[in-house]
Amino acid sequence: MKEYIITETDVPTSYDPLEADQTQNLPVARMIYHTPLEIDASDTISSQVLESFSYDKKTKTIRWMVKKNLTFNDGTPLTTEDVVISIKRMLLTRPQFPVIESIDGKDQWLKEVNPLTKSPRGIKVKGNEITISLTKDYPHPLFRFCLELFSIIPKKCVDLKSDKLTCDRPPESGRFAIIEKNDKSILFSSRASNKDQVLFKYIPAVELSEQLPKLSSDSVVAGNESMFSRDELSTFRKLDSFYYLPASRFSVLQLNPDNAPFDDKLCRLYFAKQFRNEYEKLTKEFSPAESSIFTKIIAGYMPRKDLESAQLEKIKVSDIENCVDKLRRKEIAWAYVENEVNSAFVTALKNTFKTLNLKNNPNSLKSRKELAGKFVNGEISIFNGASGFWANDPLGDLKMLFTPNLHKPLNYISRDVVLQNLIEECLKDPSNKSSLFKVNQYLHDQGLFNVYTHVRRFYFSKDSKKLKQIPQGSAAPNPWQVLE
């Protein structure tokens, strides 16, 4: 039996596609649900659901032809209405999401009573054909529908008035179905062949080194380098099968501007700079500190020195002294997930508090969901976030990341009108690097969303034959794409 070891998160907390982008839900969603489109092993858009798909730039029209004779795991037919409801639910809950924000008739549709019971003017169904009409052109509109937020579930599992799920766990539309589940593992069976089974095992990052000798040769381990110590990574890299993805992801030190002393922009900038310095002391040899939201493999990258020189190097010594005094005046509340206690982030943050001589009494929490909730509610002032941009459409990902109300821990910055305008400027002319630099510099200078490194996901197995080649454009490959 194939085993997939997950170290980055816990078991899923929801099977609702609208929550499928949350770290703990994403791997399972990709196993059990199809999306209208997907990125295949050759790094191109394909589909298991659509017989054909196209986008006409002149008419700004998307056309899909849904395959016939598709079924969910409970045997009921998968129809065009099931595909369409995945789009309408996203449109209702995230009307500013890239591409679907421009569906013709969206604004009028949103004003309707129980809008899910009908479709906006721009979505039409005729037989097995779905037509989506947009009011503006996009460089890569089809790519958005590869995302797990558009996972296909039966329309019958959605209450069309409340938009809540009526099924505890919707029947699977994807490659695999869940057959067993507990708080430490999930067993999947292929819908094409019952003999093909995959076992997800959830091993906390802090326990992986200890568990390593006990893993079977059929296991493939998935990890994120930011969650491990330098010594742990050194041990993993000695394995012949160890494989890094390109650094398309970034880690972020988020500071809550509603809590003192981080209501002062200078204090945010100074604290973030000190944190980056401490982080780099720990990780320079494999993951140096960065400040750019765009990584080196994506247009718009700026070296840390260039970003910091625009503002930090111009600050007066007296202003810095005043900032340090503010930082010391009040205890800064922060916490970490117990799974990440050995991570470079937690160690660097503790060292930052020590170097600045700040009161330091962090809490240890059980899950990232709990951590995010405390940050959103203002109970803690620091949050360790992470994201990544797909090489297929990085600007679309940028807009998606800061879509208002999409990610609650980012609400304090996604509401920034200046940032939203800068992102729109990028989208108007993707080839204009100066607009990318402006977004990068603005994010840095606000000190709210402080990128501190560009991280890589990694994979390894005791038996290199168990590990497939991974699509290079993927920020987060599907689990079944890495299992041989």
C-alpha positions, -999 to +999 in steps of 0.1 A: +000+000+000+012+035-009+018+058+021+018+096+019+033+113+050+019+147+057+040+168+081+027+203+074-008+201+088-034+181+106-064+161+094-091+180+075-116+201+094-140+205+065-151+188+032-167+219+018-150+231-014-153+267-002-128+258+026-106+235+005-078+260+001-071+259+039-039+240+045-054+212+065-082+206+039-063+209+006-045+176+003-077+156+009-097+178-014-073+171-042-077+133-037-115+131-035-127+159-058-123+168-094-121+205-104-133+216-138-097+218-150-064+207-135-026+210-140-013+176-153+022+161-149+034+179-181+025+212-164-004+220-188-041+224-183-062+193-188-095+180-175-110+148-162-145+163-163-146+183-196-145+168-230-133+201-244-126+236-230-116+269-246-114+307-241-121+332-269-102+365-261-122+385-286-156+376-272-142+370-236-161+337-235-152+304-218-168+273-233-168+239-216-183+206-229-189+183-199-182+146-205-212+122-205-216+092-182-196+106-153-207+097-118-200+105-082-189+078-059-225+071-048-234+063-083-254+094-091-246+112-124-222+141-125-240+168-145-234+203-159-255+216-129-230+201-105-202+219-123-221+252-124-230+251-087-192+251-079-188+284-098-220+300-084-210+292-048-177+309-053-193+338-070-217+342-041-191+340-013-161+356-031-175+380-057-142+397-061-123+365-069-101+367-101-120+359-133-154+352-118-155+388-106-162+397-142-189+372-150-216+392-169-246+401-148-228+392-115-239+424-096-275+421-105-275+383-097-260+390-062-290+412-054-315+384-061-333+366-033-317+331-031-293+337-061-281+301-061-315+290-074-307+308-107-277+318-127-263+352-136-267+364-172-232+353-181-236+316-172-256+296-197-261+258-199-273+241-231-272+203-229-237+194-219-222+228-228-215+255-203-208+290-215-193+317-192-193+353-206-169+378-190-169+416-191-132+419-194-102+399-207-078+379-186-044+365-196-050+330-182-087+327-172-089+289-174-062+284-148-084+297-120-108+268-124-079+244-115-081+255-079-096+233-052-121+261-043-140+250-074-141+213-064-172+196-078-197+181-054-234+171-061-257+201-063-281+180-041-256+184-012-260+222-012-288+241+005-296+267-022-309+292+003-282+291+030-253+279+008-245+253+035-238+217+029-266+192+036-242+162+033-218+155+061-193+144+035-203+149-001-199+119-025-165+120-042-161+132-077-123+127-080-098+099-084-101+085-049-127+078-022-123+078+015-129+043+030-115+048+066-105+078+087-092+085+122-074+114+139-040+103+126-046+087+091-070+085+062-073+055+038-083+062+002-092+037-025-090+045-062-124+048-078-109+031-109-095+001-090-101-010-055-066-025-054-050+009-057-050+023-022-032+053-006-028+058+032-024+094+044-004+094+077-002+126+097+031+129+115+039+163+132+070+179+118+085+179+153+082+140+154+094+132+118+131+126+126+122+102+154+097+084+132+120+082+102+135+048+109+100+033+114+087+045+080+081+018+054+098+018+020+064+026+004+062+059+022+066+093+005+072+122+029+060+157+020+074+186+040+080+223+041+116+234+049+104+263+071+090+238+097+123+220+104+156+228+120+189+230+101+200+197+115+168+179+106+170+192+070+206+181+068+195+145+077+167+144+052+189+158+024+213+128+027+187+105+013+192+099-024+155+104-032+153+139-015+138+164-039+131+201-036+105+220-055+116+254-069+112+282-044+078+294-056+065+298-020+072+325+006+068+327+044+054+358+060+056+375+093+022+391+097+019+419+123-015+430+136-018+468+131-048+470+155-026+461+185+001+483+200+031+486+193+024+474+158-001+502+152+031+522+145+045+514+110+081+522+120+079+496+148+065+470+124+094+477+099+121+476+126+108+445+143+105+427+109+140+436+100+154+423+133+134+391+128+149+386+093+184+391+107+178+364+134+161+341+108+191+343+085+215+334+113+198+301+115+191+293+078+216+312+056+231+281+041+198+267+028+171+294+030+185+330+033+162+358+044+143+376+017+118+405+016+102+401-019+068+387-024+079+376-058+105+348-058+135+346-080+117+324-106+089+350-111+090+384-126+091+413-101+117+398-077+136+424-057+167+417-035+162+424+002+188+452+002+169+471-025+136+469-007+150+479+027+171+508+013+140+526+001+129+533+037+146+516+065+181+530+058+166+565+060+152+562+095+168+584+122+185+568+151+162+587+175+132+572+158+146+537+161+152+543+198+117+555+203+104+524+185+124+501+207+110+518+237+075+512+224+082+476+218+095+471+254+067+491+270+040+464+265+042+426+263+036+414+228+012+385+227+021+357+203+018+319+200+029+290+179+016+256+170+032+229+191+040+209+159+063+238+149+082+243+181+115+233+165+110+254+133+133+281+122+105+306+125+097+299+162+134+299+171+141+331+152+112+348+168+123+338+203+158+351+194+143+384+182+125+389+215+158+381+233+180+404+212+156+433+216+152+425+253+114+422+250+090+404+274+085+370+259+059+345+270+044+327+240+016+302+242+017+267+226-015+259+206-028+226+191-036+237+156-030+264+130-067+269+128-067+280+165-036+301+158-053+319+129-085+325+149-066+342+177-048+364+153-080+374+135-096+381+169-067+403+180-057+380+209-022+377+194-002+402+174+020+379+153+011+352+128+033+330+106+017+328+072+028+313+039+016+311+003+029+305-032+024+317-067+020+292-096+043+299-125+012+295-148-004+327-135+015+345-107-004+378-111-038+360-109-024+344-077-014+378-064-049+391-069-064+360-054-042+362-023-055+397-015-091+391-025-111+408+002-127+383+027-110+353+011-085+348+038-095+361+072-059+365+086-053+389+056-084+410+060-064+438+076-044+443+045-067+431+017-089+461+026-061+485+016-074+505-014-039+515-024-027+479-026-058+469-046-052+497-071-015+487-075-025+451-081-050+462-108-022+482-125-001+450-126-030+431-143-034+458-169+001+451-183+017+420-169+049+427-189+054+460-171+079+451-144+078+486-128+042+480-116+054+447-100+082+465-082+057+491-069+035+463-054+066+447-039+079+479-024+045+490-011+039+457+007+074+459+023+070+495+034+037+490+052+053+464+075+021+444+077+029+415+054+066+409+059+080+382+036+110+368+054+121+339+032+114+320+000+107+284+010+107+251-008+085+221-004+104+188-004+097+152-009+116+120-002+112+083+002+134+055+014+129+039-020+135+064-048+113+043-071+083+053-051+087+090-059+075+105-092+089+135-110+069+165-098+055+193-121+078+222-119+051+249-122+033+236-092+034+254-059+017+224-043+014+192-064-015+169-059-005+139-037-013+114-064+011+132-087+041+123-065+032+086-058+047+060-082 
